[in-house]
Amino acid sequence: MKINIKLVVKVVFALMTSIPVAIAQNGVTRAEQILHQFKNPNPDYVLAVSHRGDWRYAPENSLLAVQRCLDLGIDIIELDFRLTKDGHLVAMHDETVDRTTNGSGKVSELTLGEIKKLRLKNAAGVRHARQQVPTLKEVMLLVKGKAMVNLDKTESKWVREAYEVLKETGTIDHAIFKGNDAVQLMRKKYGTLMDSIIYMPKLWYKNEKVAELYRGYEADINPTYYETIFDSETSNPLQLAKEKFKASKDGFMAIALWDELCAGRTDEVALLEGADKSWGWLLDQGANAIMTDRPAELISYLQDKGLRNLHGNSDRVELLRANLEDAHNNQVIVVAHRGDWRNAPENSLQAIQNCIDMGVDMVELDVRKTKDGQLILMHDQTIDRTTNGSGKVEDLTWEYIQTLHLKDGIGHTTTHKIPTLEEALMVAKGKILVNLDKSYNIFEECFAIAENTGTTRQVVIKGAIPYKQVKKEFGHYLDKVFFMPIVRTSKPEAEHMVEAYLNEEVPVAFEFTVPDDSVSLVAKFPEIRKKGASVWVNSLWPHHNSGHDDEKANLDPKVYDWFINNHVDMIQTDRPQLLLQYLRKRGLHN
C-alpha cells in the first residue's frame, strides 16, 4: 500500500499548531465568517465539510466527533437527525440505533429518555462509556459561534421541528438544510419558512430532472450552494455545475466519500495516490466545498494550497467590504490618500504595500491614460512634479514612461517606477480596498482591468456626477463595482444630488467636502447613514473638513474628534499611521 508520508507529517503539524477561536477579526465570530463564505462562494477559500463529524476518532454524530471538528477548524459539520417517539430531534444516521449504540430499536419508537440511556459505539464497534446520543439542541449549543451544521435526514419531514430548536438556541444562521425535493414540493410543505432557513438543494445523478430542479430553485429561493453528486465525469449534475455555477456565482459542494458520489475521486484516492488526484480534481471542476471522511488531511491539503486563510487574501477583502457596506457600525474606515506617500513616492507600488502592512482599509489612487492607451497611476496631468521626466501623460507613450523614475515627497528621484493600474491592483489583490480617482471618464477601461485581475470586489470608482447621468452611462456596472458620488457641499445643488441618490439607488458612501461648520448637510450625516450610505470626509486640507486637518491632528490627535462627533465613518488621510493610532485607542478600528 502506498501511503503519502508527506501528507501525514503535514496533518500532524496542523493538529499541533491549530488554535480554534470563536471570536475573530472585527468582533465577527468564526461562524459568521463561515456563513459569509457560504453566501458568497469564493474559489480562493474552500469550505471543509466533515461527514458525521470526525467519526474515525470518535463515535459518528457524537458531541466528541463534533468537538474534534471544531478543534481541526472545520467549517461545516454534516450530521444526521431523526425524531424520537416523543418529538425530540437526536443525532442518528440510521433508522435504528442498532449499529451505532449498545441498544436496539427504531428511533421513532424510542423516547428521548430511553435513547439517553444508551451509549454510542465507534467505527470498530467499541462502546464509549461517556458518549450519549446528542440532541440537536446540544449540538447547536456546542457549535454556536464556531461552525455551521449541515442537517441531513431532516429535509422532507422535520424542518419545522428543527427550526424551532434553532430559534431557541439562536442558531438559525448556523444550520444548512438540504434535500432532493423540488422547490414546489418544499413550498407546499413549508411555505414561507423556506425564506427563513438556509437551504441547499441536492443535484443527484439519479434524478433525471436535475436541470429542472436547478431551474426551479434558481427562480424561487436562489440558493448560493448546491450539493452535487455525480457517478462519472459525464454525469448531468457535474456538467450542470461546470456550465452554470461559475456564471451564476453559485457554490458547488462535492462529496468525496464514495466512488459513486464523486466519479471515483474519493478521500482514499487522496491518501493512496495523492490529494491532487481527488480533492485537487474536484477543485478543478469548480467545487467551492468538499465533504470528507478525512477532515484533518483535507484541512492540511487546503492550507498547503493557500485556500484556508479566513483572515487573509480574499477573505480580508470580504471583511473590509462588509464593513464598508455596513453604514451603521462604529468602525471607521481609513483611506490613505495616494498611498503612504510620506514614506514612499505617491501612487507607487511601495506606497500601496506600506498601507497594506499598517492595516489601512482602503488606498486612494489616481489613474490616467497614456497616448497609447496604457492606464497608469499618476495624479497630475503632467509627470513633471512626481518623476524625473516631463510632459503630459496623454502625450507620452508607455514605452517612454517606463524609462522614468518616481520622486519622493521632497523631490528626490528614487528607484521606484510608475506603475500600471494592473500592477497596482495585483499588489492590492485580496489585501486592501482601492478607490480609483480620476477614473470616471475611463470607467469602462478601469473596470475591464479590475475584472481581468479579479479585483472588482475591491474597487470603488467615484465622481462628482448626478445619479441620472451615472445610471445612464454606467448603470449596468453598478451591481459589479462600487460607485461613490463626490458631493461638494458648498454647491447649491448638493442637497438635491444627495436626495436623488438616496431616493433611487443608495450608494455605498458619499464623499463630502465640508468647508465650514455652517454647511447644512453635516447635520444630515446621521440620517444619511441610517439610509445605508457611509459618510466620507477628507482630513487632507482645511477646506475639506472645516479646518480639522491632518497637520493640526499631528500636533493634537484630538482634532480628529470632529469627524467622530459629526458621524463620519470614512476618513481619507495623508497621515494613515497617525489616524489608525487615534482610532484604535478609541476602539474605532480593529
Secondary structure as UniProt FT lines:
FT   HELIX           5..17
FT   HELIX           25..27
FT   HELIX           30..39
FT   TURN            43..44
FT   STRAND          47..51
FT   TURN            52..57
FT   TURN            60..61
FT   HELIX           63..72
FT   STRAND          76..83
FT   TURN            85..86
FT   STRAND          89..91
FT   TURN            98..100
FT   HELIX           107..109
FT   HELIX           112..116
FT   STRAND          120..121
FT   TURN            123..124
FT   TURN            129..130
FT   HELIX           136..143
FT   TURN            144..146
FT   STRAND          148..152
FT   TURN            155..157
FT   HELIX           159..169
FT   HELIX           172..174
FT   STRAND          175..179
FT   HELIX           183..190
FT   HELIX           191..195
FT   STRAND          198..204
FT   TURN            205..206
FT   TURN            208..209
FT   HELIX           210..219
FT   TURN            220..221
FT   STRAND          225..230
FT   TURN            233..234
FT   HELIX           236..240
FT   HELIX           241..245
FT   HELIX           246..248
FT   STRAND          251..255
FT   HELIX           259..262
FT   TURN            263..264
FT   HELIX           267..273
FT   HELIX           275..277
FT   HELIX           279..284
FT   TURN            285..286
FT   STRAND          289..292
FT   HELIX           295..304
FT   TURN            305..306
FT   TURN            310..311
FT   HELIX           313..325
FT   TURN            327..328
FT   STRAND          333..337
FT   TURN            338..343
FT   TURN            346..347
FT   HELIX           349..358
FT   STRAND          362..369
FT   TURN            371..372
FT   STRAND          375..377
FT   TURN            384..386
FT   HELIX           393..395
FT   HELIX           398..401
FT   TURN            402..403
FT   STRAND          406..407
FT   TURN            409..410
FT   HELIX           421..428
FT   TURN            429..431
FT   STRAND          433..437
FT   HELIX           440..442
FT   HELIX           443..453
FT   HELIX           456..458
FT   STRAND          459..463
FT   HELIX           467..474
FT   HELIX           475..477
FT   TURN            478..480
FT   STRAND          482..488
FT   TURN            489..490
FT   TURN            492..493
FT   HELIX           494..504
FT   STRAND          509..514
FT   TURN            517..518
FT   HELIX           520..524
FT   HELIX           525..530
FT   TURN            531..532
FT   STRAND          534..538
FT   HELIX           542..544
FT   TURN            546..547
FT   HELIX           550..555
FT   HELIX           557..560
FT   HELIX           561..565
FT   TURN            566..567
FT   STRAND          570..573
FT   HELIX           576..585
FT   TURN            586..587
//
